[in-house]
Amino acid sequence: MTLFEWLQASGIELPTRAEAMEAAVASVLTLAMLAGGVIAGRRLGPPIAAMVQRFAIAKGETLHARICAITRHGTAAFLLMTLGAIWPWESLAGVPIGLALGASVARAGFQLLRGLNLPRWLAWVFATVCFVALFSREIGGLEPVSRLAEQIGFTVGSRRFSVMLLVTMLVTVVAILAVTRAVTRITEQWIGHARGLDPTQKLLAQKLASIAIVVLAFFFAMDLLEIDLTSLALFSGGFGLAIGFGLQKTIGNLIAGIILLMDRSIKPGDVIALQNEIGWVNKIGVRAVSIITRDGKEHLIPNENLMTQEVENWSYSDRNVRVRIPVSIAYDNDLRLAQELMLRAANESPRVLKSPKPTVWLMSFGDYSLQHEILAWISDPESGVGNVRSDVLNRLWFLFKDHGIGLPYPQRDIHIRSLPTGMRHENLDT
């Protein structure tokens, strides 16, 4: 018995010649649409990726690296949708179209969500739902699947939650979240390229725009999901109580960060000293300010601390900072020559400013040394202060050696007025 006769005897309905020909044509056209997607990804992907990298990329995101794949799968999905709409394909011919369409949309959605830094599991769930829905629709099985998903569910209060409703809500929330994040990134980059704003104003505008976009997206999602906000009155009261107690510090840091940006007392790029730590402000976030020290350590200081504690800002109104370099010389040195060499060492240091000029002060007459201070000005405190002090002292050491200026050594004069009788005899015997 041949395979064809066995299938007929088993009662399996075989496709007709016309259905087989239609399926073959659909398969060939499907391959052509996929090839069109590959060509679009290679030709259109790089310029689109360059544009996205310029206008819509935040630090740490890799969306531009996925643009070629998104373009390839997205173009293939568009062509396959067009192919499925221009002809009433039978269920057998819809299998290759549905497989390719579902896979293309799923892969494009996965790459897009991952490029926007959404969780991997969320991207996989979204891609799986898209694949199942589109494949079922192309082969004519979406209605039975939807009907079955509507029958399975549970009831909470007066509202029934079916599997179909939960899946729809999940897809809607993921789509709104992706659109919100993309719009936020584009808005932030657009504000970042504005020429009429300084860095602090740009950062403040970006924070306010992000908050506004999130609030609008929230209300749009509530309306789209048909959730009555009046039913959340009790929840909102409890949420407000939680903010008053549990989230007090978080809300306080958020408001403190906005105030810091508005009054511009601390802004990115400033050099500040806080609790014996000196560093430059890297970023002002929602919760904390990122400060990077010269050791490469990044400290996260809560915004509220910068509002309530004393902060030494070295570049608040003027970036010039004066560096004090203590120097001591011995009493028997030429004082004028030593002071001239101190000024020369400061002037030869590359980071010391010529205006204001460095000066040398004689601070005090010590026990065994003349104590001086070299006062030098720099305009780049974010590059460090200790290295300037070290450079000046290194230059001064060689200048002192070349001109015979000696450094002081501790000296003590001991005068013995009288000795005990026993100790005096012992000293005479020795």
N, C-alpha and C positions, 0 to 999 in steps of 0.2 A: 504494500500500500504506500503510495506516495504521500509526501507531506500535504499537498493540496487536498487529496482525498481524505486524509486523516482530519484535517481542519473542518472539512465539510461534514464528515461523520460526527464530529464533536459538537456541531451546532454553532460554530463560530462563524459570524458573518464576515465574509471577505469583501474588501473594497472592489468596486467595479473598475474597469479599465479607465473610465473617465476620471474617477476619483483618484486613481493612482497617478494619472498624468497630471492632474491638478496639484497633487501633493509634490510631485517632482518639480513642477514649475515653481511652486511656492518655495521649495528648498533652494532652488537655484537663485531666485530673486532674494531670498533671505541672505544667502552668502554674498550676493552683490551689495546688499544694504550694509552688511557688516564690513565689507571691503571699503565702502564709502566712508564708514566711520573711522577706519584705520587711516585713510588718506586725510580726512579732516583733522584727525589728531596730530598727524605729522606736519600738515601745512598750517593749520590755524592755531594749533596748541601753543607753540612757542611765543608768537606775538601776544596772544591772550594772556599767557603766563607772565610775560614781562609787564603788561599793563596792570594785572592784578597785583603783582609784587610791588608796583609803584604806588597804587592807590588804595589797596584794601588789605594790607598785610600788617599784622601786629607782631611784636617781638615774640619769638618762640613758636610761631605758627608755620606750617609747611604747606599751605594751600596752593601756592604757586608751583610747587613741585608736583602736584597732583592734577594740574590743569589739563595737561595733555591727555591723561587717562579720562578725565571727566569729559573733555571735548570729544574724544573718540567714542565712548559709550553713549554720551548724550546725543551725538549726531546719529549714531546707529539706531538709537531708540526712536528718534524723530522720523527717520526714514522708514523704520518698520511700522510705526503707527500709521504713516501715510500709506504704506503698502496694504495694511490691514483694512484701511478705510475705503480704498478705491475699488475694491472687488469683494463680493460676498463669498468669501472662502468657506468651503465645507470644513467639518470638524477635523478631518484627516489632514487637510492642507493647513489648517490653523495650528497644528502641533509644532512644526518647525518655526513658524512665525511667533507663536506664543512663547516657545522656549527661548528664542533669541531676544524677543522683546523684554520678557521678564528678566533675563540675565543682564541685558544692557542697562535697564532702569535700575536694577538692584546694584550693579557694580558702580554706576554713576552716582547713585545716592550714597553708597558706602564711602566712596572716595571723597565726596563733598563733605559728608559729616565728619570724617576723620580729619580732613583738611581744616575744618573749623574747630578741631580739638574736642569734639564730643566723644563720650566714652565708646570704646570699641563694641561692647555688648549692645549698646543702644543702636549703633550703626548696623550691626548684624541683624537685630530684630526688625529694623526698618527695611532692610534689604530683603529679608525673608518674606515679610508681608507683601511687599511690592511684587516680588516674583510670583508668589502664589496667586495673588489677585489678578495680575495681568495674564498669566498662563491659563488660569481658569476661564477668564473672559474670552480668550481667543479660541478655546476649544468648546465654548458653549456651556461650561459647567459652573460659571460664577453664580448663577441664580440658585442652584441647589445648595452650593456651599454657603451662600449668604442666608438662605432660609434655615439651614441647619444651625448656623452660628446665632441666628436670632432666637432659636428655640432653647439654646443652652444659656443659662444665666442664673442670676439670683436677685433677690429683692431686698433693698435697704430702705426702710421707712415706706414712703409712698412711691418710690421710684425703682424701676426694674433695670438692672444692669445685665445686658446680654453680652456674649462673647463678641458679637459684631460691634456693639457700642463701645466696648473696651478697646478693641482693635482700632476702631475709628478715632477714638479719643487719643490713643497712643500715637498714631500716625499724625494727627493734627498737631499735637503738642510738639512732636519732634520737628515737624515742618516749621511751625512758628518759632521754635527755639533756634533752628538753623537760620531762618530769615532774619530774626532779631540779631543774632550774632554777626551775620554778614553785614547788615545795615549799620550796626554799631562800629564795626571795623572800618567800613567805608567812610562813615561820618568822622571818626577819629582821625583817619588819614587826611581827609579833606580839611579838617580844622588844623591839623599839623602842618599843612602846606600853605595856610593863610599867611600873607605877608604883613597884614596890619596888626597882628597880635604878637606880644612878646611870649617867651616860653611859659611863664606863669599863667597868663591869660589863656593861652592855648590849652594848658592842662586843666584849668578850671572849666573852660567851655566843653572839653571832652568829657569830664566827669558829669556835668549837668546834662549834656546830650545823651550820655549813656543811661542815666537815671530816667530821663523822659522817654526814651525808646523802650526801656523795660516796662515802665508803667503803661504805656500805650499798648504794648504787646500783651500785657496781662489782661487788660480790659477787652481787647479784641478777642483773645482766646476765650474769655468767659462768655462773650456774646456768641462766638462761633460754636461753642460747646453747649449753648443754651443752659448755662448755669445761672440760676437766679441769685443775684448778689444779696437780696434781702434775707435769703435763707442762711447766709453766712454772718448774720448779725451777732449771734451768740459766739461764733468762732472769732469774729473780729474783736469782740470784747475781751475774750480770753487771750487773744494774741496781743492786744494792747496791754493787758496786765502782765503778760510775759515780757514784753518790751520794758515795762516799768521796773521789773525786778531782774530777770535773767539777762536781758540784752541791754541793760543800761550802759555798760562799758562800750559795747559795740556801737550803739547809736551815738554815744558821746564821742568816740573816736571818729565816726563818720562826719559828725558836725564839726569837730575840731579840724579835720582835714580840709573841709570846705572853707572854714574861716582862715586857715593858714594860707590857702590859695588866694582868698579874696583880699586879705590885707597885705599879702606879699612879704610877710616878715621872714618866712623861710621858703625858698623856692629851689627847684632842681639846679644843681651846679654850685650852690652856696657851700662855703667851708665853715663848719660849726664845731664848737667844742662843748661837749656835754658829759659831765661826770668823768673828767680827765681823759675822755676819748675825743680825738680830733679826726674828722673825716669830711668828705664832701657828699652832699645830698644827691643820691642817684635817682630816687623816685618817691613821690608822695602818693601813697595808695589810699584805699578806702579805710583800712584799719591802722596802718603803720607807715612810718617814713623809713626808707631804705638809706642807710649811711654806710659808705665804703671807706675804710681806713687805709692808711698807707701800707699796712701789712696785708692787704687784700681781703680782710675780714669784712663781711657785710652784716651790719647790725640793723635789726628791725626795732625801731623805737615807736611805741604807741603814740598816735597823734595827740592824745590828751596830755601826755607827759611834756611835750613841747609847748603846750599851752599853759601849763601850770608851773613848770620848773624854769629856773633861770638858764638861758641858753646864750652862749657867746657866739655870735655870728660874725665871722671875720670878713664877710663880703656883703653885708647888708646894704650899705650905702656907698661903700668904696672898697675896691678889691685890693688896695695897697695895705700891706701888713708889715709892721716893724718887727724885726728879729733882734733880740738882745743876745750878744755873745760875750760872756765874761772872760777876761784875760788878766793875768797877774804877772808882774815882772819884779825882779829883785831891786833892792834899794840902790845898789851901786851901778845901775845902768844909766845910759843917757836917756832921760825922760822924753825929750823932744823927738829924738830919733826913733824911739820905740813907738811913740804915738803916730809918727809919720808912716812907719811900717804897717801899723794896724790899719790906717786909712788905705794904704796901697793894697793890702791884702783884700780888703772889702771891695775896693773899686775894680780889682782884677777878677773877682768872682762873676761869672756870666749872668747869674740870675739876680744880682743886686742892681737896683735901679740907680741911674745916674741923677735922677731928679724924683724925689728928694735925695740929696746927697747923703752918704753915710757919714756918721760923726763918731767921735771917740770921747767918752766921758771918764774923768778920773773920779772914782766913786768914794774911795776912802784910803787912809793910811793903815794898812793892816799890821799884824804883829811882825811879820817878816817879809811883806810884799806890798807893792803899790797895786791896788785893785782897780781895774778899768772895765768898761763895757763898750763894745762896738755896737752901734745902733745902725742897722742896715735895713733898707726897705725892699720888699719884693711885691710883685703884682700877680703871682700865681701860687697862692697858698695851697691849692689843691694838689700841687706837685710835691708838697712836703716842706717842712721847716728845718728838720734835723739835718738834711743833706746840705742845706745852705750853710748852716753853722759848721758842719764838718769840713766843707770846702774852704771856708775862710780860715779856719784854724790850721788846716794842712798847709795852705799857702803861707800863713804867718809863721809856722814852724821853720820852714826853709829860709824865710827872710830873716828871722832871728838868728839862725845858724850862720848865715852869710855875713851878717853885720855884727856878730859878737854880742847879741843881747841874750843875757842869761835868765833862766827861769828861777824862781825862788825855791829855797829849801827850808823846811822848818828849822828854826834855831831857838835855842833856849840858853840863857845865861844863868848859871846857878852860883849863888854867893853863899858860902858857908861861914857863918859868924862864929860858931863855937861847936866843939865836939865833946861828947862825954869823955871822962878821964880814962876809962878802960879802953875805949875805941881809939883814943889818941896814942896810948902806949902800944897798942897792936899795930897801928900804922907806922910808928917809929921803928918797931922791930922789923917790919917788912921792908 
